[in-house]
């Protein structure tokens, strides 16, 4: 059994289909039993969809973005994996 806090920590991996079958089953069981987490997941998906619509990904970084900021973001992203 997982807690709501546990579920949130696995949310990105769940949406990216990176959980094992056993993990996914536990995650799905929690969502079936917890309406709050199901609502959270639905709002999270909506947020991602709207963000992608408003701010489409681009491989180019504008010249005005400092290289130090780009490096810090990349380092933080790597640390989060």
C-alpha positions in Angstrom: 0.0 0.0 0.0 1.3 3.5 -0.8 0.4 6.8 0.6 -0.8 9.9 -1.3 2.7 11.4 -0.8 4.3 8.2 -2.3 1.9 8.4 -5.2 3.0 12.0 -6.0 6.7 11.0 -5.9 6.0 8.4 -8.6 3.7 10.5 -10.7 6.1 11.5 -13.5 7.4 7.9 -13.8 3.7 6.7 -14.0 2.9 9.2 -16.8 6.1 8.4 -18.7 5.1 4.6 -18.4 8.4 3.9 -16.5 6.9 1.9 -13.7 7.2 -1.9 -13.5 3.9 -3.8 -13.7 3.9 -4.4 -10.0 4.5 -0.7 -9.3 1.9 0.3 -11.8 -0.6 -2.1 -10.2 0.0 -0.6 -6.7 -0.3 2.9 -8.2 -3.6 2.0 -10.0 -5.0 0.4 -6.8 -4.3 3.6 -4.9 -6.0 5.7 -7.6 -9.0 3.5 -7.6 -9.4 3.9 -3.8 -8.4 7.6 -3.4 -10.5 10.1 -5.2 -8.2 13.0 -4.1 -5.2 11.4 -5.8 -7.3 10.7 -8.9 -8.4 14.3 -9.1 -4.7 15.4 -8.6 -3.6 13.2 -11.5 -6.3 14.6 -13.7 -5.4 18.2 -12.9 -1.7 17.3 -13.4 -2.4 15.9 -16.9 -4.4 19.0 -17.8 -1.6 21.2 -16.6 0.9 19.4 -18.8 -1.4 19.5 -21.8 -2.0 23.2 -21.4 1.7 23.9 -20.9 2.6 22.1 -24.0 -0.1 24.0 -26.0 1.1 27.4 -24.6 4.8 26.7 -24.7 5.7 24.3 -27.4 9.1 22.7 -26.9 11.9 24.0 -28.9 15.4 22.7 -29.2 16.8 26.2 -29.6 17.6 28.3 -26.6 17.2 32.1 -27.1 20.5 34.0 -27.2 19.4 36.2 -24.2 19.3 33.2 -21.8 22.6 33.1 -19.9 24.7 29.9 -20.4 25.1 29.7 -16.7 21.3 29.4 -16.3 21.1 26.7 -19.0 23.9 24.7 -17.3 22.2 25.1 -13.8 18.9 23.8 -15.2 20.6 20.8 -17.0 22.5 20.0 -13.8 19.3 20.2 -11.7 17.5 18.0 -14.2 20.2 15.4 -14.1 20.3 15.4 -10.3 16.5 14.8 -10.3 16.8 11.5 -12.2 
